[in-house]
């Protein structure tokens, strides 16, 4: 349910509303959070941590974590890429 509320709860916001210290970016850098909408859903339902050329780290309940490439398949389902901006304050 957390992922279905990301838009309304402003978990990742753009620079115009930096209340949480996150900024939305177009191109990922290592340790950015990638929100994905996989399957028949209109809202993000999965997230991964970008690891640069090593791919993305994924975690799911009741499954071991794994690293996979961030290729065309995952990119087509990417909704947002969030970067923690430590220059902004978290309230």
C-alpha positions in Angstrom: 0.0 0.0 0.0 2.9 2.4 0.6 3.7 2.5 -3.1 0.1 3.3 -4.1 0.2 6.4 -1.9 3.5 7.8 -3.1 1.8 10.6 -5.2 -0.6 11.7 -2.6 1.7 11.4 0.4 4.5 13.3 -1.4 7.1 10.7 -0.6 9.2 11.9 -3.5 8.6 15.5 -4.5 10.0 17.8 -7.1 12.2 20.8 -6.6 9.2 23.1 -6.4 8.2 21.4 -3.1 11.4 20.1 -1.4 9.7 19.3 1.9 11.3 15.9 2.3 14.7 16.7 0.8 14.1 14.6 -2.3 14.4 15.8 -5.8 13.2 14.2 -9.0 15.9 13.6 -11.6 15.9 12.2 -15.2 19.1 10.2 -15.1 20.0 8.0 -12.1 23.3 8.2 -10.2 24.5 5.6 -7.8 22.2 5.3 -4.7 19.2 7.0 -6.3 15.8 5.4 -5.6 14.0 4.2 -8.7 10.2 3.9 -8.5 8.6 1.5 -10.9 5.1 0.6 -11.9 5.2 -3.1 -12.8 2.1 -5.0 -13.9 -1.5 -3.7 -14.2 -1.2 -0.7 -11.9 -1.4 3.0 -12.4 0.9 3.8 -9.5 4.4 2.9 -8.4 4.4 -0.6 -6.8 8.1 -1.4 -6.6 11.3 0.4 -5.9 15.0 -0.3 -6.4 18.3 1.2 -5.5 20.4 2.2 -8.4 24.0 0.9 -8.2 25.5 2.5 -11.3 27.0 0.1 -13.9 26.4 -2.8 -11.5 22.6 -2.4 -12.0 19.8 -2.1 -9.4 19.4 -3.7 -6.0 15.9 -5.1 -5.4 14.2 -6.2 -2.2 10.9 -8.0 -1.8 9.1 -9.3 1.2 9.9 -13.0 1.8 12.5 -13.1 -1.0 16.2 -12.7 -0.9 17.6 -9.4 -2.3 19.1 -9.5 -5.7 21.1 -7.3 -8.1 20.0 -7.1 -11.8 20.8 -4.9 -14.7 18.8 -1.7 -15.2 18.1 -2.3 -18.8 15.3 -1.5 -21.2 12.7 -3.8 -19.4 13.0 -1.9 -16.1 13.5 1.5 -17.7 10.1 1.2 -19.5 8.4 0.8 -16.1 10.3 3.6 -14.4 7.9 6.2 -13.0 10.3 8.5 -11.1 13.9 8.6 -10.0 14.4 10.2 -6.7 17.7 11.6 -5.3 18.2 12.5 -1.6 19.5 16.1 -1.6 21.3 16.6 1.6 21.4 20.4 1.0 17.7 20.4 1.7 16.2 20.0 5.2 14.0 17.2 6.2 11.1 18.2 8.5 
